[in-house]
Amino acid sequence: MPKLSLVESPTPSSLPRSYPEDLEPAIQAELAALAEIERHHEVLCARLNGWTGPQAIRERLLHGLEQDRQEQRQPHVLRLGDLHQRMIATMLRDRRALH
């Protein structure tokens, strides 16, 4: 097996794939959804931080934004956990099949 130099790396297509092909796009979709939720949350927080209204109201609104963020993230985080478990189970099954 040839060694790779520090500047070389295997291309993704040359790496052995030990999990179903549908996992990678599903994981990428969940990560993209989480990134969009974070981007949207940051935009709203920046707007609110620029607001000159009463501090108590701003804090209450920021708390509400954080709750909304957590609620929006939860299904995606759970889905990522499921995908991770599926990936691990597949890799373990494949590893057992090799031995």
C-alpha positions, 0 to 999 in steps of 0.5 A: 500500500503506497504511503501518502505524502503530506500534500497528497490525500486520497480523493473521496471516491478512492476511499473505501465506502463502508456505509450506504451511499444515501447516508452522506447526502442525508447527513449533508442535508441535515448539516445544511439545515442546521447551518441555515438555522444558525445563520437565521438566528444570528441575523435576528440576534444582530438585529435585536442587539441593534434595537434601542428599546428597553433592555428587559424587552430585548432580553425577553425577545432574545430568550424567545429567539433562543427557544425558537432556535432550539426547537428548530434544531432539535429534529435535525440533531435527532436525525443526525444522531439516527444517521450516525447510529446507522453509519456505525451499525453498518460499519460494525456489520461490515467489519464483522463480515470481514473477520 
